[in-house]
Amino acid sequence: MSTDTVRAEGLDRRREQRGWYFYDWACSVYSTSVLTVFLGPYLTSVAKDAADADGFVHPLGIPVRAGSFFAYSVSLSVIVAVLVMPLVGAAADRSGRKKPLLGAAAYVGAAATTAMFFLDGDRYLLGGLLLIVANAAQSVAMMLYNSYLPQIAPPEERDAVSSRGWAFGYAAGSLVLIANLVLYLAHDTFGVSETTAVRICLASAGLWWGAFTLIPLSRLRDRRSGPRTEPTAPGFRQLAATVRHMRRHPLTLSFLLAYLVYNDGIQTVISQASVYGSEELGLGQSTLIAAILLVQVLAVAGALGMGRLARTYGAKRTILGSLVAWTVTLAAGYFLPAGAPVWFFVLAAGIGLVLGGSQALSRSLFSHLVPPGKEAEYFSAYEMSDRGMSWLGPLLFGITYQLTGSYRDAIISLVAFFVIGFVLLARVPVRRAIGDAGNPVPERI
């Protein structure tokens, strides 16, 4: 192969990788502004406006506490995603046409998010439906997006490429969240009510998602990386078929189990940190929102920095180091004094620095363990671990608080996920796992 051909292929690969980064830039705004900050409190307030005298709403005739409606809607969206992801993943691998499926999922999610502008008054059912559609579509699209990684980056580039993707996402989330907070906090200055400001923030995330999705759709290429597979089976049958195939690769399953455990801890810290800050430390809403923004900003540096560490020490060792850092951060959080926002910001900084890198390197390491031609199908299982299986951490957090009455005990209980995840990951022989999956083993992993 001539030097010019190699150079041309390298330029094409870089162009496709840059397009791939931009999907994280497009969709992360939904996760940050919609799910993390604005939709939960707002949809709960809409449900309370529609509630009866006892505080219940009645979707499909089922009595539901208004304060639980958002949580139940998120749970239902996960169930929908778990049913749909294996179907779409197998179809993508079978046909080799991921891009149309990615575009369809992204634009369904973006449209549902944009339509949240019409969520006002007592339209809680509309809000629940849009949340279910948007969240499930986001899960499906992320599964397809992640499955491109082993196709657009050779083994030696994947840690860096995955880390840059996460960094793009956190950068976009920070940028839009700043703009949203300016509008929300100064809504009177802009001549809109507080509820209208929230609706604009929700809709703007959908518009951003849809607009920037055009870039990856213009640059990513469809390709078939393996032999034609059997026709897609419906629902849980396809999920069962995926799991049966994964059983042929027990080391890949071992990594997925380790990831499921420590990622459950990560997701629980993210979701419960604001509760810990408000209830145990007595911090105000403005402090908590500022801390979320700090996490987003530092996660950019953390993702890029840990990507560089992986070049020297390998992805597995770097992830193991991040799990130690998570453990130390939670231990420090246990001793935080109440009413001291400065120390809470220090805790948020620690979370931000390890958050992006932990996620980025886990994605790139898993990409080495996927058999060729099964990328989307296997990443559907990965995405379910990321989004659909993170229930044990919140359960442990809640039970610990119920038994002890202390959020400090509840937050320190999450150390178990990082310790167990560390042990499980340390036991995975990743070089052998990569070879067993039929992939070339990188020099450093």
Helices and strands as residue ranges (DSSP letters): H 3-29, I 30-38, H 39-50, E 56-57, G 59-61, E 64-65, G 66-68, H 69-95, H 98-114, G 115-118, H 124-147, H 149-152, G 155-157, H 158-185, H 194-219, H 235-246, H 250-275, I 276-280, H 285-313, H 315-334, H 341-368, H 375-383, I 384-388, H 392-404, H 407-413, H 415-426, H 430-436
